[in-house]
Amino acid sequence: MKFLITGINGFIGSHVAERLLKEGHTVRGLVRKTSDLSFLEGMTIDYYYGDITQPDTLSAALKNVDTVIHVAGLASDWGSYKTFHKINVQGTINLAKEADIQKVKRFVHISTTAFYGFGRNHAVKESDDYKPTIFPYSETKREAEKWLFEYSKKTSMKITAIRPGNVFGPRDHTFMEKYLEAMEQGKMAYIDGGASKTCPSYIENVLDGILLACFSGKADGEAFFITDGLDIDWKTFTDAFADELGIKRPKLSFPFYPVYFLAWVMELIYKILGIKTAPLLTRYRISNGGRDYYLSIEKAKRILGYTPKVDFNEAVKRTVQWYKNRG
């Protein structure tokens, strides 16, 4: 089959491309002329220059494509709603409409679990109500997904949404590299002792979920949580990495509410001063690390036949091995 992957040069997108190529498929990548393609070295990929926020640049990349895997988006805990909306919502709309015009058969949208909010005292299911958040990332991903499923009623193109949790693994320079560096430097601190639950999603397991959605007719019109299916807290998660690294387990901890307030103050100051870079603390980071955030994968198991194949200990081992050997 012929696939187009947006965001192909990033952490998730490059892994998707690598897996599809190994399975014998043809892969196209939508990239910008300024994109860093280092993750894709050695892969046989047809590159098309374009931008999801510029609809007139998309048609060539989508011609004669069977399936689109839409990974591209602005994933950050800092930025204006306007910027997030332009990329995550309007960019998705542009891509889906042009894919429909070009007779693409399937559109797999990589969404997020974050728009269900933080702090629920149970494993969240897809059928649970959304919990409105204050975070532009979460809200714009929710809006994009909502628009897609409404659009699916007007088109023959099959649409599926995959909602990963906290994705980690090799090539993860955004989360895991920084997290492990902070641990090695003794700068890592828990919120409330690391007692809140989290939702690790090892990249290889996430890939399994994405590919199941690409090839299963049962996925049509559905959204799925894809995680490692663990009932695990941040302390257990972090201790495993500290042990694999051979360093002391972090002990520093701060209470949730004072740190959340400090993050709010930092955000306010940055907004007043017009600073574009993210502050050291944001409310999103504190909420993710200090409030329960875990999910049920029973729907994906039941409908897609999804099972996390790489267990947590192996995922930790592989991630640390990459971290130690990275360039």
N, C-alpha and C positions, 0 to 999 in steps of 0.2 A: 504494500500500500504506500501511497505518497502522503507524507505528513508535512504540514507547516507548523513550526514552533515559533511563537513570539517569546521574547525574553530568552532566546536560546543560549546566549552568551553568559547567563547568570548561573547561580548555584544549582537551582532546580532544573532550569532549561537545559543546561549542558549535560546533566545526568540523563534526562529524558532522551536527548539526542543520541547519546552513547548507547543506551539500552535498545532503542529502535534500530539503530544501525547494526548492532550485534544480532538482532533478530531478522535482519535481511530486508528492512524497509528502506525506502527512499526518503531522505530528510531534507527539507528546505528550512532556512532560518531567516526570519525577518530581523534585520539589524540596521543600525544607523552607521554612517560613515565614521563616526567617532567611537563606535563600540569596541571594547577590549575583547578580543577573540581568543585570548590565551587559554581559556578552559577548553577550547575546541580544537586545539592543535592536533593534527594527525587524523582528524575525522573527515570523512568524505561528505561534505554538506554543500548544497547549492544555496548561496547567499543572495538575498534580495534586499536592496536598500529601501527602507521605508520607515514610517513612523505612524503608530496607531492614532495619534492625534491629528494626522493629516490624511484624510480619507482618499485623496487623489493619488497617494503613493502606494496603495495596497493591492490594486487589481492584478498586477503582474505576478505577485507572489502567490496569489490565491488561485490562479488558473490551473485547472486540471489537478487540484488537490482533493484527496479523499477526506482527510480529517485535519482539523485545526486543533492544536493544543495551545491554549492561550495562557501563557505564564506571565507575560509582561505586565507590569503594573508598578505603582509607587507603593512600596512596603516600608513604612517608616513610622516612628512614633512622634514625628515632629514635622510641621509644615501647615500651610493654610488649606482650608477646605477647598478653596477655588482650585488650587494646584492638584489636590487629590482627585477632585471631581473631573477635571480636564483629562487626566490620564486613566483613572480607574473606571469612570462611568462613561464619559464621552468616547474615550479610546476603545472601550469594549463595544459600544454601540456601533462605532465606525467599522470595526473589524467584522462584527457579526453581520451587519447589513451587506457589506461587500462580499463576505463569504457566501451569503445566501444568493446574491446576484451571480456569483461564479459557480453555483450549483455544488458547493461543498456538502458532503453527506452528513458529516458529524462535527460538532463543535464542543470540545471539552474545555471547560472554563476552570482554571485553578483559582479557587476562591479562598476563604479563610473561615476558621471557627470563631474568630475574635468578635464578630458582631453579635454573638450570643451573650457577650459580657463576661465579667469576672465576678467571682464570689458566690456562685451557686453551690448549695451543699449536697449536690448529687451529680452523678455522671450525666451530662446533658445529652439529650437525644435530638435528632433532626426535627422531630415533631414538637419539641418544646417551643414556647413563644420566644420571639426575639427580645433581647433586653437592650433597649436603646442606650448607646454609649455617647460619651463626649468626644470620642476620638475620630477624627476625619478619616483615617485609614479604614477603620471598622465600618463606619457608616457608608462610605463610598463603595466598598466591596459589597455590602449588602444591597445597595441601590443597583449596582451593576448586575448582580445575580437576579434580583427581582425583575429587572427589565428583560433579561435574557429569557426567563421562564414565561413572561408575558408574550414575548416575541415568538417563542416556540409554538404558540397557538396559531400563528399566522404563516408558518413556514413548514416545509417538509424537511428542513435541516434538523437533525436530531441533536438536542442540547443536553449536556450533563454538567453538573458542578461537582468538583472534588474540593473538599474543605480539609486541608491538613491542619494539624496542631502546630506545636513548636518544632519545626523541621531542623534536623542537625545531621552532621556527617562530614565526610571529606569534601573539601573545597568551600566549606562554610566560613567565609571570612567575615560575615556580618555579625553572627551570633557566637558560634562556638570558638572561633579563634580568639576573639576579644575576651570571652568568658574564661578560657583556659589561661590566657596571659595574665588576667587579673588574679586568678588563683595562684599562679606561680610567683607573682609579685607580692602576694599577701594583701591584696587590695579588695578581695571579694568579701562581701558581707551579706548575710541573710536578712530577710524581713521576718520578724517573729520566729526566729530560730529555724527558718526553712520548713515550717510545718505545713504550709499550704500545698495543695496538690497541683501537679502540672501535667502536661500532655506531650511527652516526647514523641517525635515522629521521625524515625530514622529514614534517611533519604531512600534507601533501597526498598523499604516497605512502602513508602509513599509512591515510588515508581510502580510497584505492583498494583496499587489501587488505581493509578492513572491509566495504566494499560488495560486493566480489566474494564474500565469505563469506555475505553476506545473500541473494544471488540465485543461488548455484550449488549444485545438489544434490550436487556432488562434495565439498562442504565438510562434509557431514553426518558427525558423529562424529570430526572431524579437528581437529588443532591446527597452526597455521602461524606460523613466524617471518616477521615483516614489518619489513624494514629497507630502507635505501637500497642494500644489497648491496655496500658498499664494503670494500676492504681498506685501512684508513686508521688512522693512529696519532693520538694526541691532539695532537702538535705540528703535524702537517699540518692537522688540523681547526682548531686555534686560530690558526695563522698566517693561514689564509684569512679568518677573521673580523677579525683585526688589520689585514690589508691593506685589507679592505673598509671598515673604520672609519677608516682613515687614521692609525693609531697605530703605535707601535713594537711589534714582536713581543716577547712575554714571553721572558725569559731565565732568570729565577730557577727553580732546581730543587732538590729535596731527595731523598735516597735513600728507598726504600720502607720498609724495616724500621724505622728510627728514627721515621719519621712514623707508621707503623702503631702502634708501641708508644705513642707520645704520644697518639694517638687513643684507644687502649685505656685509658690513664690518665685522660684527660678523661672518658670514658664512666663509668668507675668512680667518679670523684669526683661526677659529676652524679647517679648512681644513689644513692650514699650520702647525698647532701644532698637527694635527692628533687626535683631540679630538672626541671621538665617540658619546658622548651625544649631544643632540641638543642645540644650543644656545638659549638664552632667546627670541630672535626675529629671525624669518626666513622669507624669501620673500614669501613663500607659505602662512604663517599665515597673513602677512600684506596684501597680495593680496586678500585672502578670506574675510578679514574684511574690506578692503578698496576699493574694486571694485565690481560693480554689478555682482551678481552670482545667477541668478534665471531662472526657467525653466517652460516650458509648459508641462502639463500632459494630454493634449487633446488626444494624441495617446493612452495612457493607458486607458483613459475613453472610447474612441471609440471602441477599439479592445478587451480589457480585461473586460470592464465594471467596471473599477476601480473608486472608489470614496473614498476620505479620510473620514473615519467615525468618527474619534476622532477630534473634533475641537481644535483650538489652545489654547483657555482658559482652556479647560479640560486637554490638554496635559501638559500645564504649571503646573496646580494644581497637577496632578499625579506625575510629575517629582520632584517637590519641596517636596511633601509628602515623596517620596522615599529618597530624599537627607537628609531630617531632621531625618529620621528613620534608615538610613543606619548604618551598624555596624562599 
